[in-house]
Amino acid sequence: MNLPKNVGNQDRNIRFAVGGLLVLAGIFTGSILLSVLGLVAVGTGYMRTCLAYVPLKIDTTKGDTN
């Protein structure tokens, strides 16, 4: 399956920050749901692909110099 790269640099950095905070919050509160949401955010930032963006035709890579 060839997934489109639709997560730009700024979007990626936000996903890393928010995902990291969610994972930490999940660890400290014992919430598996928060940890999983955080891992999904970090994973989509790392892979630079968000499946929710595909049907909505959102692409935040426009204007990136990569």
Secondary structure as UniProt FT lines:
FT   HELIX           9..29
FT   HELIX           32..47
FT   TURN            51..52
FT   HELIX           53..56
FT   TURN            60..63
//
